[in-house]
Amino acid sequence: MFGRVTLPQMLFAGILGIAGGIYIFQPIFEQYSRDQKELKEKLKLVEESEKKKS
């Protein structure tokens, strides 16, 4: 059985790969989330100022 990979080994490697990808890209996801919150707040402020002008 030399040179073969068993199913548990493949599952373990897959889980490690997914966890590693999440760990590496976590700052990018957090930055995107912050940017979206800022845009939502700015849009809310613009809408409020337009209502006051009307």
PyMOL CGO cylinders between C-alpha atoms (Angstrom):
from pymol import cmd
from pymol.cgo import CYLINDER

trace = [
    CYLINDER, 0.00, 0.00, 0.00, 3.01, 2.23, -0.41, 0.3, 1, 1, 1, 1, 1, 1,
    CYLINDER, 3.01, 2.23, -0.41, 2.26, 5.45, -2.29, 0.3, 1, 1, 1, 1, 1, 1,
    CYLINDER, 2.26, 5.45, -2.29, -1.49, 5.42, -1.69, 0.3, 1, 1, 1, 1, 1, 1,
    CYLINDER, -1.49, 5.42, -1.69, -3.53, 7.83, 0.35, 0.3, 1, 1, 1, 1, 1, 1,
    CYLINDER, -3.53, 7.83, 0.35, -6.37, 6.52, 2.45, 0.3, 1, 1, 1, 1, 1, 1,
    CYLINDER, -6.37, 6.52, 2.45, -9.74, 8.23, 2.78, 0.3, 1, 1, 1, 1, 1, 1,
    CYLINDER, -9.74, 8.23, 2.78, -9.13, 9.48, 6.35, 0.3, 1, 1, 1, 1, 1, 1,
    CYLINDER, -9.13, 9.48, 6.35, -5.84, 11.00, 5.22, 0.3, 1, 1, 1, 1, 1, 1,
    CYLINDER, -5.84, 11.00, 5.22, -7.56, 12.75, 2.32, 0.3, 1, 1, 1, 1, 1, 1,
    CYLINDER, -7.56, 12.75, 2.32, -10.30, 14.08, 4.60, 0.3, 1, 1, 1, 1, 1, 1,
    CYLINDER, -10.30, 14.08, 4.60, -7.72, 15.34, 7.08, 0.3, 1, 1, 1, 1, 1, 1,
    CYLINDER, -7.72, 15.34, 7.08, -5.72, 17.04, 4.33, 0.3, 1, 1, 1, 1, 1, 1,
    CYLINDER, -5.72, 17.04, 4.33, -8.88, 18.63, 2.94, 0.3, 1, 1, 1, 1, 1, 1,
    CYLINDER, -8.88, 18.63, 2.94, -9.93, 19.98, 6.33, 0.3, 1, 1, 1, 1, 1, 1,
    CYLINDER, -9.93, 19.98, 6.33, -6.44, 21.36, 6.90, 0.3, 1, 1, 1, 1, 1, 1,
    CYLINDER, -6.44, 21.36, 6.90, -6.52, 23.00, 3.47, 0.3, 1, 1, 1, 1, 1, 1,
    CYLINDER, -6.52, 23.00, 3.47, -9.85, 24.68, 4.08, 0.3, 1, 1, 1, 1, 1, 1,
    CYLINDER, -9.85, 24.68, 4.08, -8.85, 25.82, 7.58, 0.3, 1, 1, 1, 1, 1, 1,
    CYLINDER, -8.85, 25.82, 7.58, -5.55, 27.18, 6.26, 0.3, 1, 1, 1, 1, 1, 1,
    CYLINDER, -5.55, 27.18, 6.26, -7.31, 29.11, 3.51, 0.3, 1, 1, 1, 1, 1, 1,
    CYLINDER, -7.31, 29.11, 3.51, -9.73, 30.67, 5.96, 0.3, 1, 1, 1, 1, 1, 1,
    CYLINDER, -9.73, 30.67, 5.96, -6.84, 31.59, 8.28, 0.3, 1, 1, 1, 1, 1, 1,
    CYLINDER, -6.84, 31.59, 8.28, -4.83, 33.18, 5.48, 0.3, 1, 1, 1, 1, 1, 1,
    CYLINDER, -4.83, 33.18, 5.48, -7.69, 35.15, 3.91, 0.3, 1, 1, 1, 1, 1, 1,
    CYLINDER, -7.69, 35.15, 3.91, -9.40, 36.18, 7.18, 0.3, 1, 1, 1, 1, 1, 1,
    CYLINDER, -9.40, 36.18, 7.18, -7.97, 39.75, 7.13, 0.3, 1, 1, 1, 1, 1, 1,
    CYLINDER, -7.97, 39.75, 7.13, -9.33, 40.25, 3.61, 0.3, 1, 1, 1, 1, 1, 1,
    CYLINDER, -9.33, 40.25, 3.61, -12.80, 39.09, 4.70, 0.3, 1, 1, 1, 1, 1, 1,
    CYLINDER, -12.80, 39.09, 4.70, -12.69, 41.40, 7.72, 0.3, 1, 1, 1, 1, 1, 1,
    CYLINDER, -12.69, 41.40, 7.72, -11.64, 44.39, 5.60, 0.3, 1, 1, 1, 1, 1, 1,
    CYLINDER, -11.64, 44.39, 5.60, -14.47, 43.71, 3.15, 0.3, 1, 1, 1, 1, 1, 1,
    CYLINDER, -14.47, 43.71, 3.15, -16.96, 43.55, 6.03, 0.3, 1, 1, 1, 1, 1, 1,
    CYLINDER, -16.96, 43.55, 6.03, -15.70, 46.86, 7.45, 0.3, 1, 1, 1, 1, 1, 1,
    CYLINDER, -15.70, 46.86, 7.45, -15.88, 48.52, 4.02, 0.3, 1, 1, 1, 1, 1, 1,
    CYLINDER, -15.88, 48.52, 4.02, -19.46, 47.36, 3.55, 0.3, 1, 1, 1, 1, 1, 1,
    CYLINDER, -19.46, 47.36, 3.55, -20.47, 48.73, 6.96, 0.3, 1, 1, 1, 1, 1, 1,
    CYLINDER, -20.47, 48.73, 6.96, -18.87, 52.09, 6.15, 0.3, 1, 1, 1, 1, 1, 1,
    CYLINDER, -18.87, 52.09, 6.15, -20.65, 52.27, 2.80, 0.3, 1, 1, 1, 1, 1, 1,
    CYLINDER, -20.65, 52.27, 2.80, -23.97, 51.45, 4.44, 0.3, 1, 1, 1, 1, 1, 1,
    CYLINDER, -23.97, 51.45, 4.44, -23.45, 54.18, 7.05, 0.3, 1, 1, 1, 1, 1, 1,
    CYLINDER, -23.45, 54.18, 7.05, -22.51, 56.73, 4.38, 0.3, 1, 1, 1, 1, 1, 1,
    CYLINDER, -22.51, 56.73, 4.38, -25.57, 55.83, 2.33, 0.3, 1, 1, 1, 1, 1, 1,
    CYLINDER, -25.57, 55.83, 2.33, -27.74, 56.25, 5.41, 0.3, 1, 1, 1, 1, 1, 1,
    CYLINDER, -27.74, 56.25, 5.41, -26.26, 59.71, 6.08, 0.3, 1, 1, 1, 1, 1, 1,
    CYLINDER, -26.26, 59.71, 6.08, -26.82, 60.77, 2.46, 0.3, 1, 1, 1, 1, 1, 1,
    CYLINDER, -26.82, 60.77, 2.46, -30.44, 59.63, 2.58, 0.3, 1, 1, 1, 1, 1, 1,
    CYLINDER, -30.44, 59.63, 2.58, -31.02, 61.51, 5.84, 0.3, 1, 1, 1, 1, 1, 1,
    CYLINDER, -31.02, 61.51, 5.84, -29.52, 64.71, 4.44, 0.3, 1, 1, 1, 1, 1, 1,
    CYLINDER, -29.52, 64.71, 4.44, -31.71, 64.43, 1.34, 0.3, 1, 1, 1, 1, 1, 1,
    CYLINDER, -31.71, 64.43, 1.34, -34.81, 64.03, 3.49, 0.3, 1, 1, 1, 1, 1, 1,
    CYLINDER, -34.81, 64.03, 3.49, -33.89, 67.17, 5.45, 0.3, 1, 1, 1, 1, 1, 1,
    CYLINDER, -33.89, 67.17, 5.45, -33.43, 69.15, 2.22, 0.3, 1, 1, 1, 1, 1, 1,
    CYLINDER, -33.43, 69.15, 2.22, -36.87, 68.12, 0.96, 0.3, 1, 1, 1, 1, 1, 1,
]
cmd.load_cgo(trace, "trace")
